[in-house]
Every structure is written in structure tokens, then in C-alpha cells.
Amino acid sequence: MRDLIVTENITFDGVIDAEGGWFSVANDTEADQSDINKALSEQSAAADAVVFGRVTFEAMRGYWPKQTDDTTGVSDYLNTVSKYVFSSTLGDPEWENTTVLRGGLRDEIAALKNAPGKDIVTTGSITLVRALVGTGLVDEYRLFVYPVVLGRGARLFADATEVGHLRLVECRPFRSGVVLLRYRPAPDTSAAVG
């Protein structure tokens, strides 16, 4: 069975809303980004499917296919990987290798996880990711934590009550000050107590 990976850029105080340009810490053109680019390449090599909500999909579709001088490999990856977008209104996705999903979230994700292939990644897509948090279908959270505190904005786990305990499987700092934290759901041991 394939793993479903939630990958998010997130501020130190849990904001995943990209408004305000807080990504600039890692996008400093003077800073050496080779370490973070290597981590992104590793993740791309391990995944052959990306799942988006409609709003994030349209933003990605409007940006990445037009990048001709992208040295990170993100553009090439997104242009060739299998993309899935949840939408009840989107017609032609206008980006090759894209499938529009119109069924129930749990059923569509379970079908993708049961299909042959590598990891499935979802990124951005605040509404979709928040809905996935409560399904029990997320196998890993990969959080690129930026050394920024905003005090406002959409948070990843806003109102989340069903995440449970997580176990840290990796902590990787980058030269930019960004830290990758990888968490997987911890086994429920409450039934074994007593």
C-alpha cells in the first residue's frame, strides 16, 4: 500500500497560509539552497503522485508549467508526475497527467493508496489537507518549518482533534534556518494498558 504524505511549508507558529511572503527566508537568492533542494529531490524521487485541492492546483498550474529556468527540478517533476485534483467544478484540468477526482475524499484517497506506485504527496491545499487530517489516511507529515512567527493566518491543525500522537522520524536542519520535521502517527497503545 502506498503512503499518503502531507508536505507543508509552515511557520514556527503553525501557519501554512502563504500570504505575506514569509517564504523569503529560504528563497534568499544569496543563500546556498543546495541542501534544501536535495531534500526536495529525494521526496520527488519517492513519490509518483500529487494530490491537490482545486485552488492550489490552479495556482500551481498557473505557475510551474511556465518556468523555463527552474534549477530546482520542481517544474519538471510537476509537469510529468501524476496529478489528482479534488473538484466538483473543474472541467478540463489543462495540465497533462492530471485526473479530476469527484468522489468522496475517503474513497478516492483509499483507492489511490491501494493502487500500485510510490508515495502520494499533497501540499498546500489547506481545505483538503485539513479534511485529510481527520480521516486516519495520512501516513506522514513532512513539515518544512520556517523561522518566522506571524501570529495570524491559516494553521495546519486548526480545530484538529483527531490527529492523535505522532512520532518523530526525522529532524533535518538546513543552512537557511528552515528545519524539516517528519512525523508519522504513533501506534495507539491505549487499548494495551490495563
C-alpha positions as CSV (number, residue, x, y, z in Angstrom):
1,M,0.0,0.0,0.0
2,R,1.2,3.5,-0.9
3,D,1.8,6.1,1.8
4,L,0.0,9.4,1.8
5,I,2.4,12.2,2.8
6,V,1.2,15.7,3.8
7,T,4.1,18.1,3.0
8,E,3.8,21.7,4.1
9,N,5.8,24.8,4.4
10,I,4.9,26.1,7.8
11,T,5.9,28.9,10.1
12,F,7.2,28.3,13.6
13,D,3.7,29.2,14.9
14,G,1.9,26.7,12.6
15,V,0.7,28.9,9.8
16,I,0.6,27.3,6.3
17,D,-1.1,30.2,4.6
18,A,1.5,31.6,2.1
19,E,0.2,35.2,2.2
20,G,2.8,37.8,3.2
21,G,5.8,36.3,1.5
22,W,7.3,34.6,4.6
23,F,9.0,32.1,2.3
24,S,11.7,34.7,1.7
25,V,13.8,33.2,4.5
26,A,14.6,30.2,2.3
27,N,14.2,32.0,-1.0
28,D,17.1,34.4,-0.4
29,T,18.9,34.3,-3.7
30,E,22.3,34.9,-1.9
31,A,21.9,31.8,0.3
32,D,23.1,28.3,-0.7
33,Q,19.9,26.3,-1.2
34,S,21.6,23.1,-2.3
35,D,20.7,21.2,0.9
36,I,17.0,22.0,0.8
37,N,16.9,21.3,-3.0
38,K,18.5,17.9,-2.3
39,A,15.7,17.1,0.2
40,L,13.0,18.2,-2.2
41,S,14.6,16.0,-4.9
42,E,14.7,13.0,-2.5
43,Q,11.0,13.5,-1.8
44,S,10.1,13.8,-5.5
45,A,12.0,10.6,-6.3
46,A,10.0,8.7,-3.7
47,A,6.6,10.0,-4.9
48,D,4.8,9.4,-8.2
49,A,1.5,11.2,-7.4
50,V,0.5,14.6,-6.1
51,V,-3.0,15.4,-4.8
52,F,-4.3,19.0,-4.7
53,G,-7.4,20.9,-3.9
54,R,-8.7,23.0,-6.7
55,V,-7.4,26.4,-5.6
56,T,-3.8,25.1,-5.0
57,F,-4.0,23.1,-8.3
58,E,-5.0,26.2,-10.3
59,A,-2.2,28.3,-8.6
60,M,0.4,25.6,-9.4
61,R,-0.9,25.1,-13.0
62,G,-0.6,28.9,-13.5
63,Y,3.0,29.0,-12.3
64,W,5.1,25.8,-12.7
65,P,4.4,24.9,-16.4
66,K,5.7,28.3,-17.4
67,Q,9.0,28.0,-15.6
68,T,11.8,27.5,-18.1
69,D,14.8,28.3,-16.0
70,D,13.9,26.3,-12.8
71,T,17.1,24.8,-11.4
72,T,15.3,23.0,-8.5
73,G,13.6,20.3,-10.7
74,V,10.2,21.2,-9.3
75,S,8.8,22.3,-12.6
76,D,10.0,19.1,-14.5
77,Y,8.6,17.0,-11.7
78,L,5.2,18.6,-11.6
79,N,4.9,18.6,-15.3
80,T,5.4,14.8,-15.5
81,V,4.1,13.4,-12.2
82,S,0.5,12.0,-12.0
83,K,-1.6,14.8,-10.5
84,Y,-5.0,14.4,-8.9
85,V,-7.2,17.4,-8.1
86,F,-10.4,17.3,-6.0
87,S,-13.0,19.5,-7.6
88,S,-16.7,19.4,-8.3
89,T,-16.4,22.4,-10.7
90,L,-13.2,21.9,-12.7
91,G,-13.7,20.7,-16.3
92,D,-10.6,20.1,-18.4
93,P,-7.6,20.4,-16.0
94,E,-5.4,21.8,-18.8
95,W,-2.3,20.2,-17.4
96,E,-1.1,16.9,-18.7
97,N,-1.1,13.8,-16.4
98,T,-4.0,15.3,-14.3
99,T,-7.1,13.5,-13.2
100,V,-10.1,15.3,-11.6
101,L,-11.5,13.5,-8.6
102,R,-15.2,14.0,-7.9
103,G,-15.9,11.2,-5.4
104,G,-15.8,11.2,-1.7
105,L,-12.5,12.1,-0.1
106,R,-12.0,8.9,1.9
107,D,-12.9,6.6,-1.0
108,E,-10.8,8.4,-3.6
109,I,-7.7,8.6,-1.3
110,A,-8.1,4.9,-0.3
111,A,-8.3,3.9,-4.0
112,L,-5.1,5.9,-4.7
113,K,-3.3,4.3,-1.8
114,N,-4.3,0.8,-2.9
115,A,-3.2,1.4,-6.5
116,P,0.4,0.3,-7.4
117,G,3.0,3.0,-7.2
118,K,5.2,5.1,-4.9
119,D,4.2,7.7,-2.3
120,I,1.4,10.1,-2.8
121,V,2.1,13.7,-1.7
122,T,-0.3,16.5,-1.0
123,T,0.9,20.1,-0.4
124,G,-0.7,23.4,0.1
125,S,-4.4,22.7,-0.4
126,I,-5.4,23.9,3.1
127,T,-9.0,22.8,3.0
128,L,-8.1,19.4,1.5
129,V,-5.3,18.8,4.0
130,R,-7.4,19.7,7.0
131,A,-10.1,17.3,5.8
132,L,-7.4,14.6,5.4
133,V,-6.1,15.1,8.9
134,G,-9.3,13.6,10.4
135,T,-9.5,10.6,8.1
136,G,-6.7,8.5,9.5
137,L,-5.3,8.1,6.0
138,V,-2.3,10.3,6.4
139,D,0.8,8.2,6.9
140,E,3.3,11.0,7.4
141,Y,3.6,14.7,7.9
142,R,6.6,16.4,6.4
143,L,6.8,19.9,7.8
144,F,9.4,22.4,6.5
145,V,9.4,24.8,9.5
146,Y,10.4,28.3,8.7
147,P,12.0,30.5,11.4
148,V,9.1,33.0,11.2
149,V,6.3,33.8,13.6
150,L,3.3,35.5,12.0
151,G,0.7,35.4,14.8
152,R,-2.1,35.1,12.3
153,G,-3.1,33.1,9.3
154,A,-4.5,29.7,8.4
155,R,-2.9,27.0,10.6
156,L,-2.4,23.4,9.6
157,F,-4.0,21.8,12.7
158,A,-6.7,24.5,13.4
159,D,-9.5,22.7,15.2
160,A,-7.9,19.3,14.7
161,T,-8.9,16.9,17.4
162,E,-8.3,13.6,15.6
163,V,-4.6,13.6,14.9
164,G,-3.5,11.7,18.0
165,H,0.1,11.1,19.0
166,L,2.9,11.5,16.4
167,R,6.4,10.1,16.5
168,L,9.3,12.0,15.1
169,V,11.1,10.0,12.3
170,E,13.5,12.8,11.1
171,C,14.7,16.2,12.0
172,R,16.9,17.8,9.4
173,P,18.1,21.5,9.7
174,F,19.1,23.4,6.6
175,R,21.6,26.3,6.2
176,S,18.7,28.8,5.6
177,G,17.3,28.1,9.1
178,V,14.5,26.0,7.8
179,V,14.1,22.6,9.6
180,L,12.4,19.6,8.1
181,L,10.4,17.7,10.7
182,R,8.9,14.3,9.6
183,Y,6.2,12.8,11.8
184,R,4.3,9.5,11.5
185,P,1.2,8.6,13.5
186,A,2.2,6.7,16.7
187,P,0.6,3.4,17.3
188,D,-2.4,3.6,19.7
189,T,-1.3,1.9,22.9
190,S,-4.3,2.9,25.0
191,A,-6.0,-0.5,24.4
192,A,-3.0,-2.4,25.7
193,V,-2.9,-0.5,29.0
194,G,-4.5,-2.2,32.0
